[in-house]
């Protein structure tokens, strides 16, 4: 059994949100993702989805996107992104899944999972350079959510496991690097690897990757990884 990951599917089967504004490589991206997914993923595998799953604003609008996802093999563990406006409370999401018979889909939200001997935790994150009161409030809340997720994983599964942190926003930037509060918290709990998305097109130039303070950082926005899931 294997773990794969990809971020920012930006599905829009019920919304008119063309993604080729970020480049022609987004043409027919739903088909590219589907074909690459089916080539790699088996039913017993797990795929981590790091936010911005759908442009849908409501459960009704996002339903066709989940129907697309539900047909793809493997268990899916999903994180909230900044464009996932359909996202409700954990209970509401679970009810939506049950009513529509969407199986093997879990959400990563103030919790953690043990998958193939690895602790999977994380949070959406937020813009690090926020310079207003609202951004600062959200930023601090996301720090708490990350720590809550890490504590949940360690308390339930032990301190001897490899920890993979999933975020939607980048955990740091060129100015902060290891001084980022997200990096500080991950280092505190001995996170081994951090995956993130959010960046598209020209913003790929802002990607921070490599070993930062002992944590392997990797960008996995679907256009950055050519719509092909990475293997962990």
C-alpha positions as CSV (number, residue, x, y, z in Angstrom):
1,X,0.0,0.0,0.0
2,X,1.3,3.5,-0.9
3,X,0.7,7.1,-0.1
4,X,0.4,9.7,-2.8
5,X,-0.3,13.5,-2.7
6,X,-1.4,16.3,-4.9
7,X,-2.8,19.8,-4.3
8,X,-5.1,22.3,-5.9
9,X,-7.3,20.2,-8.2
10,X,-9.6,23.3,-8.7
11,X,-12.4,21.2,-10.1
12,X,-15.3,23.1,-11.5
13,X,-17.8,20.7,-13.1
14,X,-20.7,23.0,-12.0
15,X,-18.8,26.3,-12.1
16,X,-17.3,28.4,-14.9
17,X,-13.8,28.9,-13.6
18,X,-11.2,28.2,-16.3
19,X,-7.8,27.6,-14.9
20,X,-5.9,28.2,-18.1
21,X,-5.5,31.8,-17.0
22,X,-2.4,30.3,-15.3
23,X,-1.1,28.8,-18.6
24,X,-2.2,26.4,-21.4
25,X,-0.9,23.4,-19.4
26,X,-4.2,23.7,-17.5
27,X,-6.2,22.7,-20.7
28,X,-8.0,19.4,-20.1
29,X,-6.4,19.2,-16.6
30,X,-9.3,17.1,-15.2
31,X,-8.5,14.4,-17.8
32,X,-4.7,14.6,-17.1
33,X,-5.3,14.2,-13.3
34,X,-7.7,11.3,-13.9
35,X,-5.3,9.4,-16.3
36,X,-2.3,9.9,-14.1
37,X,-4.2,8.9,-10.9
38,X,-5.5,5.7,-12.4
39,X,-2.1,4.7,-13.7
40,X,-0.6,4.9,-10.2
41,X,-3.2,4.5,-7.4
42,X,-4.7,1.2,-6.3
43,X,-7.8,0.8,-4.2
44,X,-5.7,0.1,-1.1
45,X,-3.6,3.2,-1.5
46,X,-4.2,6.7,0.0
47,X,-4.1,10.1,-1.7
48,X,-3.6,13.3,0.3
49,X,-5.4,16.3,-1.2
50,X,-4.0,19.6,0.1
51,X,-6.8,22.0,-0.5
52,X,-8.6,24.0,-3.2
53,X,-10.4,20.9,-4.3
54,X,-13.3,22.7,-5.9
55,X,-14.6,26.1,-7.0
56,X,-18.1,25.1,-5.9
57,X,-19.6,27.4,-3.3
58,X,-22.1,25.0,-1.8
59,X,-22.5,21.2,-1.2
60,X,-24.9,21.1,-4.2
61,X,-22.3,22.9,-6.5
62,X,-19.5,20.7,-5.3
63,X,-21.4,17.4,-5.7
64,X,-20.3,16.8,-9.4
65,X,-16.6,17.3,-8.3
66,X,-17.0,14.7,-5.6
67,X,-18.6,12.3,-8.0
68,X,-15.5,12.7,-10.2
69,X,-13.3,12.1,-7.1
70,X,-15.4,9.2,-5.8
71,X,-14.8,7.2,-9.1
72,X,-11.0,7.4,-8.7
73,X,-9.3,4.6,-6.8
74,X,-7.9,4.8,-3.3
75,X,-8.8,6.4,0.0
76,X,-8.7,10.2,0.0
77,X,-7.7,12.5,2.9
78,X,-8.6,16.1,2.2
79,X,-7.4,19.4,3.6
80,X,-9.2,22.8,3.3
81,X,-7.8,25.4,0.9
82,X,-8.5,29.1,0.7
83,X,-11.0,28.6,-2.2
84,X,-12.9,25.7,-0.6
85,X,-15.9,27.9,0.3
86,X,-18.2,24.8,0.3
87,X,-16.3,23.5,3.4
88,X,-18.6,23.4,6.4
89,X,-18.3,21.9,9.9
90,X,-16.9,18.4,10.2
91,X,-20.4,17.0,10.9
92,X,-22.0,18.7,7.9
93,X,-19.3,17.4,5.6
94,X,-19.6,13.8,6.9
95,X,-23.4,13.9,6.5
96,X,-22.9,15.2,2.9
97,X,-20.5,12.3,2.2
98,X,-22.9,9.7,3.7
99,X,-26.0,11.1,1.9
100,X,-24.3,10.9,-1.4
101,X,-22.5,7.6,-0.8
102,X,-19.1,9.2,-1.2
103,X,-16.9,6.5,0.4
104,X,-13.2,6.4,1.4
105,X,-13.0,10.2,1.8
106,X,-11.8,11.7,5.1
107,X,-11.1,15.3,6.2
108,X,-7.9,16.6,7.9
109,X,-9.3,19.2,10.3
110,X,-7.9,19.6,13.8
111,X,-7.0,15.9,13.7
112,X,-4.5,13.4,12.4
113,X,-4.3,10.0,10.8
114,X,-1.9,7.1,10.9
115,X,-1.3,5.9,7.4
116,X,1.3,3.3,6.5
117,X,3.1,3.9,9.7
118,X,3.3,7.7,9.2
119,X,1.4,10.3,11.1
120,X,-0.4,12.6,8.7
121,X,-1.4,16.0,10.2
122,X,-1.8,19.6,9.0
123,X,-3.9,22.7,8.5
124,X,-4.7,25.2,5.8
125,X,-2.3,27.8,6.9
126,X,-2.5,31.5,5.9
127,X,-0.5,34.2,4.3
128,X,2.6,34.9,6.3
129,X,3.0,38.5,5.3
130,X,-0.4,39.5,6.6
131,X,-0.3,43.1,7.7
132,X,-3.8,43.7,9.0
133,X,-5.8,42.6,12.0
134,X,-8.0,40.1,10.2
135,X,-5.0,38.3,8.6
136,X,-3.2,38.2,11.9
137,X,-6.2,36.6,13.6
138,X,-6.5,34.0,11.0
139,X,-2.8,33.3,10.9
140,X,-2.7,32.7,14.7
141,X,-5.7,30.5,14.5
142,X,-4.0,28.4,11.8
143,X,-0.9,28.0,14.1
144,X,-3.2,26.7,16.8
145,X,-4.9,24.3,14.3
146,X,-1.5,22.9,13.2
147,X,-0.4,22.3,16.8
148,X,-3.7,20.7,17.6
149,X,-3.3,18.3,14.7
150,X,0.2,17.5,15.7
151,X,-0.7,16.8,19.3
152,X,-3.6,14.6,18.2
153,X,-1.4,12.5,16.1
154,X,1.4,12.1,18.7
155,X,-1.1,11.5,21.6
156,X,-2.9,8.8,19.6
157,X,-0.1,7.2,17.7
158,X,3.1,7.8,19.7
159,X,6.3,9.8,19.3
160,X,8.2,7.2,17.4
161,X,6.5,7.7,14.0
162,X,7.5,9.7,11.0
163,X,5.4,12.9,10.8
164,X,4.2,14.4,7.5
165,X,2.6,17.9,7.8
166,X,0.2,18.9,5.1
167,X,-0.6,22.6,4.4
168,X,-2.3,24.5,1.7
169,X,-0.4,27.8,2.0
170,X,3.5,27.8,2.0
171,X,4.8,27.3,5.6
172,X,7.4,30.0,5.1
173,X,8.8,32.5,2.6
174,X,12.2,33.8,1.5
175,X,12.2,36.4,4.3
176,X,11.4,34.2,7.2
177,X,12.7,30.8,6.3
178,X,13.4,28.9,9.6
179,X,12.0,31.8,11.6
180,X,8.4,31.1,10.4
181,X,6.1,30.2,13.2
182,X,4.8,27.3,11.2
183,X,8.3,26.0,10.8
184,X,8.9,26.5,14.6
185,X,5.9,24.5,15.5
186,X,6.8,21.7,13.1
187,X,10.3,21.6,14.4
188,X,9.0,21.5,18.0
189,X,7.1,18.3,17.2
190,X,9.8,16.7,15.0
191,X,8.0,16.9,11.7
192,X,10.0,15.1,9.0
193,X,8.3,16.5,5.9
194,X,5.9,19.3,4.9
195,X,3.9,19.4,1.7
196,X,2.0,22.4,0.5
197,X,0.2,23.9,-2.6
198,X,-1.5,27.2,-3.4
199,X,1.1,28.5,-5.9
200,X,0.3,28.5,-9.6
201,X,1.8,29.8,-12.8
202,X,4.3,32.6,-12.3
203,X,4.0,32.2,-8.5
204,X,6.0,29.0,-8.8
205,X,9.0,31.2,-8.7
206,X,8.2,31.9,-5.1
207,X,8.4,28.2,-4.2
208,X,10.4,27.3,-1.1
209,X,11.7,23.7,-1.2
210,X,14.4,21.6,0.3
211,X,15.6,21.1,3.9
212,X,14.7,23.9,6.2
213,X,15.7,23.5,9.8
214,X,15.6,19.7,9.4
215,X,12.2,19.6,7.7
216,X,11.9,18.6,4.0
217,X,9.6,21.1,2.3
218,X,7.9,20.4,-1.0
219,X,5.5,22.2,-3.3
220,X,2.9,19.9,-4.9
221,X,0.4,22.2,-6.6
222,X,-0.9,20.1,-9.5
223,X,0.4,22.3,-12.2
224,X,3.8,22.4,-10.5
225,X,4.0,18.6,-10.5
226,X,2.5,18.4,-14.0
227,X,-0.8,17.0,-12.8
228,X,0.9,13.8,-11.7
229,X,0.6,12.7,-8.1
230,X,3.8,12.4,-6.1
231,X,4.6,9.3,-4.1
232,X,5.6,9.5,-0.4
